[in-house]
Amino acid sequence: MNDYDVYRARVDTCLNASLNLNNTPATLKSAMIYSVFNGGKRIRPILVYATTEALNGTLDQSDSSACAVELIHCYSLVHDDLPSMDGDALRRGKPTTHIKFDEATAILAGDALQALAFEVLSNDAVNSLKKVQELAKAAGADGMVGGQMVDIAAVDTAISPALLENMHLMKTGALIKASILMAACDHDLTHQQLTGLKRFAHNLGLAFQVKDDLLDVQGHQSATGKTTGADQVMNKPTYVSMHGVSGAENILADVHKEAVLALEGFDSKADKLRSVADFIVLRDC
């Protein structure tokens, strides 16, 4: 079992425990479990744990952060897939939550997962308030939700490269940054270390989104687990529509390089973070 399998198994144990809800209506609980355990890559929890180890911490310090950020991510996907948003029928090769259940149940399942994330995080014995603040800011109007609003408003319009980048730093990058900074809350960092982690997170968030845009035109549904070509059908601005495939590939190479360079002040304990950056660039799903 490699390091990332250990991380995934660890957060899955935490997620399973958090979803052991005795008083929740059966259908709602089933929809929540379905939305969380449907084959996710667990990139954000991996970043929490990898950052913790880069800072010489122990994994038990970060279990609640890893669990909470994944619950927020899963809720966001449930809502993104709704007919009023992206209208996707497939997620990770399976019916999306509103298709498997119904639209109202999907909305409520997403709401419940969001609330559960902060319940889990507030139970952290150390620095829980700092971590709640990081996650709430990343998930809210100045982060993921705000980025989604910009994304919706940008359909069928021409936007600037700067707005496209800012949209994705909010929509995708904010949770990635929060994953790293929540882990950092348990450590006394130098200015150089904190600056390096923020720079890494900034470029990693962009890399993730550029790769997603490329997979929408280059990927295969059997690998990505979702309908490809959806961005073009909806006329959404993407790095590919704005810069072309080769231009997007060049941007991906640049932000990947910048992400790796941002960790030059860290020793070999940060190699797992470096390899996450490599995975994001090379992934096929």
C-alpha positions, 0 to 999 in steps of 0.5 A: 500500500503506497502513501496515498492509499494509506491517506485514502484509507485513513480519511475513509475511516474518518468519513465513515465514522462521521456518517454514522448518523443514528437520527437521520432519515434513511433516504437522506443518510443513504444519499449522503453516503452515496455522495461521499463513497462514490470513488473520489480521488481524495486529493484534498485530504491527501494534501492535508496529510502530505502537508502535515508530514512536510511540517513534521506533524503526525497524521492524527493531528489532521484527521478532522481537517481531512474529513471536513474538507472532503465533506465540503468537496462532496457537497459541492459536487452534488450541487454542481451536478444539479439541473440548475447548475451543470446538469450532469448525469454522471459523476465518477462513472455513476449516476449523480446524486439527483439522478440516483435519488431525486433533486430535492434529496440531492439538495438536502444531502449537499446541505447536510454534508456541508453542515457535517463538515463544520461539526466534524472540524469544530470537534478538533481538539487543537486550533479548531477555530482557525481551521473552521475559519480557513474552511468557511472562507474557502467554501463561501462567497469569497471562495468556492461558492463565489467562483461558481457564481462567476462561472454561471454568469460567464456562460455565453460571454467573453471574459478576460484571462484575468477573470478566468484565472480568478474564477478558478482560484475561487471555485477550485483553488480555494479548497485546495489552498484551505486543505494546505493551510488547515494542516499548517494551523497546527505548526509555527511556520516561518514567513518563508514556509507560509509564503511557499505553501501559499504559492504552492497552493495557488499554482496547484489550484490553477494546475488542477483546473487547467488539467480539468479543462484539457480532460474535457476535450481530450479525456475519455468518459471511461476514464474521467467518469463523467460526460466529456465535451460538456463545457463546449456544449454549454459554451463555458469559458475555459483555458482551452476555449480561451487559449487552445489546447496547446496554449492550455498545455503550456499554461499547465506546464508553467503552473506545475513548474511554479508549484514545484519551485514554491517548495524549494525551501522544504526538505525531502519530507515535502516530496509527497506534496511534490508528487501530488503536483505531478499526479495532477498534471499526469492524471487521466481522470 
